[in-house]
Amino acid sequence: MSPEGPMPVVVVCGLHEDARRAAVEQILREVPDSVALLHDMSAGPTGDVRRSVRDATGELSWGETPLVNDCACCALREDLVPELERLAAGGLTRLAVVELWDSVEPRGMAEVIAAHGDGAFRLTNVVTAVDPSLVLACLSNGDDLAEVGLAAATTDQRTVADTFARQLEYAPVLAVAGSADTGPDDLALLRQLHPTAVHIPLMSGRLGAAAVAGFDVEAAAAAQHPACARLPHECHEHGVSTLVWQRRRPFHAGRLYEALEDLCCAAARSRGRFWLADRPDSLLAWDAAGGALCVESAGPWMASLPDAAWEMVPAERRAAAALDWHPEHGDRCQHLVFTSPDLDREGLLSLLDSCLLTDAELAAGTGALSPPTGFDELLGFAA
């Protein structure tokens, strides 16, 4: 540990390799005695991972680490902490920049760094580097990572779109590359996808300061949880729209399932939380990008828990429920957000509303008696 305290560590990630590399080089130039650590996984999920350490002048050292369980990301987790400990013990590194290879997502690595510092190093921020002209193309790309040579493990089933979305939405700082191909609509889409992020142009000279601004891993995790995620607000600019749809009554499972394909293809990105009449206790998460939808259970609604169980729930979750409490449904709600150029707002509103229980179904309680639907398979229940 240096005399000034634990060694600061910033994570820089992003599928846009040129923008990511430029962001790392900019930080190395701005912060004296900083080094960048990269685990290159381009050999694929069957080859060794190449580790390199460089500063603003070039590569200082390199080595290889074997795969762990045929997983390059697992090898990264095993090797990252010892390398950071080695840099911290040397006492010469003012800032360690952990550059994550193309498809590596920042949350897992940030949590590993935060959990294993032990006073030797500390996580000070997470930055995603992005080229605005490529955002829509990435969000529209439903290819599996394996198909484009970006898989991190033999079992990696992620897509380009959902990986990019998670990289973009987790980081509180976006390093934004300048490009002649970037238009005002590209910048509008980026702002609407992550309106709470600090957007820093690559050549602004402000990335070094942002790299050590501070980072709260628990708050970042809470912001990603479907129950209390900070979702975008209504917006329309330069042909790009964000539609926020909020209702209280439950979905009819059968009608919603029939509409899923149209709904998940209606926008470049959609996310949020919802509930079904036949599963009133389950908070369901909605996550769609690249024309593919992921629906999964995110645990119970607070309204379904006994009072004694509230104290075992994180404070952020309790606060979110209390702020949005309904006298009949509690915190149960539909809260879905759709962001895209050329969004058909009226058509989307009509389709979503048509999937809710009707007044007659609510009064009769028949919405919970609909026959089994594909949600049984999506949520891992036997039909």
N, C-alpha and C positions, 0 to 999 in steps of 0.2 A: 504494500500500500504506500502511495506517495505521501509526503509530508502534508499535502493539501487535502488528504482524505481519499476515499475510494475512487478508483479510476472511472471516469464517466464513460458510458457506452451508449451509442446511438445505433438503432437498427434502421437500415435503408433498404427498401424492397421495391419490387415492381416488375411486371411482365415486360414493360417497355425498356429493353436493355440499354439502348443508347441514352435515354433520359436518366436511368438509374446510375449508369457509369459516370455521366456528367455530373450528377448530384454528388456522388462520392468524391470525385476529383475536386469539385468546388469546396466541399467541406475540408478536404486535406489541405487545400491552398489557404483557406481562411483560418484554420486552427493550427498553429505551430506545434510540432512534435506530436501530431496525430498520425495514426496508422489505420489502414483498412484491412479487414480480415474477410476473405471470401472462400467459401467451400463450393468449388465448381462441380456441378453434377451433370455436365454435358455428356459424360460417358454413358449416361443412362442408368437405369435401375439394376444393371448387371455388371457395372464396372466400378472401380475404386473412385473415391471422391478426392479431387485434388484441392489441397488447402494452400492458399497463398497469403502472404502478408506484404503490404506495400505502403509506401508513403508518397508524398507529392512528387518525388524524384523517380519512382519506379519500384519494381519488386525487390523486397528485402530478403525473403526466404520463401520456400515452398516445401510441401511434403504431401504424402498420400495417406488416407485413412480408409480401411476396408469397410464394405457395407455391413450393416447390422440387420439381420433378418431380411435380406434382400431389399433393404429400404435405405435410400440415400439420405432422407430426412432423419432417420434414426441415427445414421452415422454422424450427421451434423450435430444432433443433440449430444451424442457421446463425446464428440471432439471439441465442441465449442467452449464449454466451461473450462477445461484444462488449458486451452489456448488463451482465454481471457485471464486466467489466473497467472499464466506465465508472463503475459504482457504487464499485468499489474505488479507482479513481483519485481520486474526489472526497474520499476520506478521512473522510467523515462518517457512513458506514453501519457500525453496530456488528455487524449481522447481516442477511444477505440471505436472505429466505425465497422459495424457488422453488416456487410453487404450480403443480402440474401439472394441466392441464385433465382433465376426467372420465376419459377412456379412455387417457390417456398413462400408460405403465408406468414405474416409477421406475428400473429397472436401467440402461437405456440412457442416461438423462439423468444419473444419478449417475456413470456411467463417463465421460461427456463432461466433466462438471465436474471430476472428479478428474484427468483427463488433461490439462486445459488451464489449470490454475490458474497455473502459471509464477510462483509466489510472490506473485501479486496476491490470490488467494482460495483457499480450501481447503474441501472438503466436510467438514462436521462431523456430519451425521446424515441419516437418511432416516426419515420418519414417514408411516404410512398412517392416515388418519382413517376411522373406521368407526362405523356405527350398528348395534349388535348385532341389533336387531329386523329388519334387512334382509339379514343375512348369508345365511340359508338361501334366501331368494328370489333373491338374486344368483347363488348357486352352482347353483341349479336352472334358471337362465335360459339356455337354449341358443340364443337368438336371435343372429343376426349383429349386430355393432355397426352395420352399415349400415342394418339394419331399424329400429333405434331411434334413428337420427340421431347416433350416436357414433363413426362411422368417422373415422379420421385420414388416410386416403388412399383414392383410388379403388380401390386393390387390396387394401384392408384386409379380411381374411377372418377376423379374430378374432371370438369370441363374447363375450357379456357374462360368462358364467361363467368362462371360462379367463382373461380379462383381470383380473377381480376376484381370482381365485385368485393370480395372479402379483403383483398389487399387495399383497395381504395378506401373502404368504409371504416377500417380499423384505425388507421393512422390519423392523429390530430393535425399533422402537417403534410401538405402536398407540395412537393418540389415540381414546379410547372415548367416544362421545356418550351422554348419559343420555336415556332415552326411557320414557314411560309404557307403551309397547308391549313393552318388553324384559322377557323372563322369564328365570328361571334356566337354562332349556334353551338360550336364545340365547347366554348368557354361557358356558355349558359348551361349546357348539359352537365359539365363538370361541377359547376356551382350547385346545381339542384340535386345532384347525386349525393353530395357531401357538404351541405351548407354550413356546418359548424367547423369545418377544417380551416386552418390558416393556409392560404395559398401564397407560396413564395416563388417568384420567378427565379430560374436557375442562376442568372447572372446578376442578381440583385445585391450580392454581398451579405445576405442576412441568414444564410443557411447555417453557418457556424454557430451563431448565437442561438438559433432555434434548436440545434442539436443538443444543447445542454439546458434547455428551458425547463425540463422536468416532465415526468410521466407517472401516472397513477395506474398501475396494472388492474387493480380491483375496479376502479371507476370505468376503465376501458372495457372490461369484461361485462360490467352491468349495462353499459351503453349498447352492447351487442345482444343482450338477452331480449327475446321477443316481448317479454312482459313490460319492460321499461326502456326499450330502445328509443333513442332520440331520432324519430323519423322525420323526413323532410316535410315542409309546409307547402300549402298551395302556392303555385307560381306559374307564370307564363311569360316567357321572353324569347325573342329571336326564333320563334317557331317551336320552342321546346316547352313542354308543360309538365307540371307535377299535379296530379289529382289525388287529393286526400279524401278517402271514403270512410265515413264513420257512421255506424248504426248500432242499435242496442239489441234488436231482436235476433234470434239465431238463424243460421242457414238451414235450409232443407237439404239434407245430405245428398239425396238423389239428384235434385236439380243442380246443386253446385258441382257435383261430380261430372255431370253431363256438360257443364260449361267450362270445365278446367282448361281444355285445350285452347279455346278462344280467349280465355282470361290471361293465360300465361304468355300468349303471343301478342297481346294487345299493347305491350309496352316493352321497351328495351330492358327495363328493370322494374320489378315490383317486389314488395316485402311488407311484412306486418304480422298481425295476429288476428285470430278469428275463432268462432265457436260454432259447433253443430248442435242441432236440437237433440240428436240422439246420443250426444256425448257432452252433456252440460258441464261436467266437472273438468274437462280437458282443455287447457289453453293450447291452441294449435298455432304453429309457426308457418308462415307463408314466405317462401324465398324463391324468386324466379329471375332467371337471366338466360339469354341465349335461346329462348323458346322452350327451356326446360324448367319444370317446377319441382321444388322439394317441399313436401308437407310433412311435418313431424310434430309429435307431442313435445311441449316444453314444460310439462308438469301440470299441476292443478291450478285452477283459478283460486285466488285468495278467498273468494266467496264460498268455495267448497270446503275450506279448511275449518276445523274447530278453532275457537278463540285461543286455546292454549298453544296451538301450533304457530300462531303468528310470530311469536318471539323467536322462533327458529328460522324465520325467513329473513334474508338480507334487508337492511334498512332501506335501500334504494327501491326494492320491490314493494315493501310496505307503503312507502311514500307515494309511489306511482299509483297503487291501488286506491289509497285514500283520496288522492286528488281527483280521481275519475270514478268515484263511487256512485252507483245508481241504486235508488231505494228498492227496486225489484230485482235487478240482475247483479247487483254488486259490481265487481270489476269486469264482469263478462262483457265483451264488446266486439264489434267488428272494427278493425282499424287497419286498412290496407292503403298503401301508397303506390301509385303508378307514375313512372317518369319516363318520358320518351319524346322525341320529335314527332310532330304530326299525330298527336294523341287524339283519338276519337272520344272526347270526353262524354258526350251525350250517349253514345252507344255503349260505352263502358258503364256509365251510371245505370242505364236501363237494364243491362245484363246483370249487374251485381244485385240490383234491387229485386229482380225477378227470381233470384235464388233464395231470398229470405222467406220465412214462414209468412203466409197470408194471415189476415185477421181471423179468418175462419179456422185455420189450422192452429193458431195460437189459442183460440177459445176452446177448441175441441181437444187440444193436446195431441193431435194426430201426427204432428211433425216428427215426434220422437219414435213413431211406429213405422217409419218408412222401411222397406225391405233392404237387405244388405247391399252396400255399394262398394265401389273400388276403394273407398277409404279404408276398408278393413285391411286390404293388402298394403296400401300406402303407409298405414300406421302400425303395421306389424301385428294385427289382430287376425285370428282365424275367422273366416267368413261363416 
